[in-house]
Amino acid sequence: MVDFILTDIEGTTTSVAFVYDTLFPYFSAHLPDFVAQHADDAEVQAILAETLTQPEARALEQAEEAVAALIEWTEKDLKIPVLKKMQGLVWKNGYKEGQIKGHVYADVLPNLEKWQKQGCQFGIYSSGSVAAQKLLFGYSIFGDLRSFFSYYFDTAVGAKREENAYRRIQNEIGRPSHQILFLSDVEAELDAARAAGMKTTQLVREATQPSSRHPQALTFDDIQLDNY
């Protein structure tokens, strides 16, 4: 019996459009002013310095060039850890000022409440940083949902299409892999989770490409834990 649900965010709990049409444009529009206003902030300056050392930076030398590179990488949706750090800082500012509210599908909260009453625990695994994950759920359109989640994982544990990443997560959670259900819209991620012994279900929302290799659900309402 499944007693732990590990879920992706983008395309699963949250609209892909929120990421591309709200979060990314907000970051690109506000990054230059944010950096200027935090010129004496050691964390911000350390991220800029780290940006200049990335292979993708192509021998950039100035902080202004680092800002331009971070915006370019955002537009390309690159999964670079230093980019995720800076995005988290800028989005934090936006969430706290009420300029951003995290999108969560309407079917998510009622089912989290139902499954929690059935003894289930929850975790997040997303390519976005743990800090960004907590902001999205902490400042969601349905209020602060962080209390539902016992674990947060990002690419520090490994790439989402790698089997070993899910084995590390399973070890951290401390449950047999067959008691963990992984939810995602991406077939390759589901393949990796299944290879690690987890149960899987694909959320087929919006423009998701359906997979023939995994059980499917249009919304969280379609997921019945007794079926696993």
N, C-alpha and C positions, 0 to 999 in steps of 0.2 A: 504494500500500500504506500502510495506517495504521501510523504509528510513534510516535504520541503519543495517550494517552487522557486526556481531561479529564472528570472525574466530579463530579457533584453528591454531596451527602452524604445529606440527609434523604430517605428513601424509596428511596435508591439503594445506598449502601454501608451505611447505618445505618437502623434502624427509626424510623419516624415516632413511634412510641410512646415511644422513648427520649427524644426531644426534649420531648414534651408531658407525659410521665408521670414523667420523672426530672429532666432539666435545668431546665425551667421551674419546677416546684415547689421544687426545691432553691434556685434563685435567690430566689424570693419568700420562702421561709422564712428564709433566712440573710442577706438583704440588710440588714435593720435592724441586726443585731448586727455585721455586717461594717463598715458605715459608722461605727458607734459605736466600734469597735476601731481604726479608721483615721482618727480625727478630725484627726490631724496629718499625714496623708499627702497630699502636694500633688496627686498624680494623682487620688485619689479626690475631693478637694475641687473640683478643676477639672472633673471630670465632673458633679458635683452642680450646680456653677455653670452649666455648659453646658446641663444639663437644664432649668433654669429659663428659658432663653432660647428653647426650642423652641416653635414654633407650637402644638403639642399641649399645652403646659404651662398654657395659659389663665391667664396672669398669676400663677403661683405665686411665692411670695417666700421661703419658708423651706426649709432643707435637709430637714426632716421631710416637707414637701410634695413635694419632689423624689423622696424615697424612695418615697412612696406612688404618685407618678406612674409611676416606673419599674416598680413591681410591676403597676400597672394596664396599662401598655403591654405588659408581658410576657404577661399574661393574654389580651390582644387580639392577641398575636403581631405587633406592629407592627415594621416594618423601619426603625428609627430608629438612625442610627450611634452616637449617644451611649449609647443603651440597649445596643447590642452591646458597646461598650467596658466598661461596668459589668458586664454579664453575664460577659464574659471574665475579669475580675478575680475575681469571686465563684466562678466555676467553677474557676479555677486553684487557688484555696485548697482547694476540695473534692477536686479530682483529687490534689493533692499530699498531702493528709491521708488519702487512700485511701477517701474517702467516695463517690467517683464513679469508675466504670470506663466508658470509652467503648464503646458497642455497635457492633460491626461484624458483618455477616452472615458466617456460616461459609464461604460460597463465595467471599468476596472475596480473602482472603490467598492461597490456592492459585493463583488466577488471576493475581494481581499477580506472583507468583513465576514463573509460566509465561510470561507476556507479557514480563516483564523479561528472561528468558533469550532471548526472540525479538528482543530489541533495542528494546523499547518503553519509553518514558518516560511519567511520569504527572504530572498536576496536579489540583488541587482547585479547584472554583468553587462557592462556597456563599454564601448570604445571611448566615450566621454570620461573625463576624470571623475574620481570619486567625489571631489568637491563639487563638480558641476551636477552630478547625479543628485546630491543632497540638496542643492539649490532648487533644482527642478521640482522635486517632490516636497521640499520645505515651503516653497512659495507657489504651490500649484493652484489652479483655478478652483479646486475643491478644498483648499486650505493646506495645512501641514500634514503630510502623509508619512513622514519619516518614521513614525513609531511602528509602522507595519514591517519595516525592513530591518532584519538582524544583521545582514551582511551586505557590503558593497564591494564590487570588484571592477577594476578597469584593466587596461592592457599591461599594467605592471605584473599581472599574474600570467600574462601570455596573450598571444593573438587569438582572436575569437574563432578562428578557423583551425586552430591547432588542438589536437586531442589532449595533449599534456596540460594545457591551460585548464581544462575541465577536471582533470585528475587533481591538479593543485587545489582547485576550488572545493572538490569533494573532500580532500584531506583537511582543508580549513574548516569546512562545515562539520565534519566528523560524523557523517552519515554514510551508510552504504549507498553506492551510486544508483542502485535500482529504486531507491526511495526518493530520488530527486527528479523532478520534472522540469525540463528546460523549455522555455517559451521564446520563440524568435520568429521573425519573418524571413530569415535568410537560410536557405537550404544548406549551404556549406557549414554554417555554424551549428545547425542541428545535426549534421553528419558527424561533426567532431564530438559533440556532446554524446551522441549515441555510441560512438566508438569508445568513449570513456565509460560506458555502461549506464548512462542516464536515460530516463524516459524523455520523449520529445513530443512537442506539438508545434505546428507552424500556424502562426496567426496570418490569415489571408485578408489583409485590410487594403483598401485603396488599390494601388497599382502593383501589389505583391504578385510575384510569379509563383503560382502554386507548385508544390513539390509532390511527386508521386511516392516519395520514399518515407513520408512522415504523416501521422495523423494531422488533420487540419481543423481549424476553428475560425469562424468569421469574427467572433468576439469572445471575450472571456465567458460570456453566458453559455457558450457551447462546450465548455470544458467541464467534464464530470470526473472528479477524482476517483470515483469508484471504478472507472473504466481502465485504470492503470494498474 
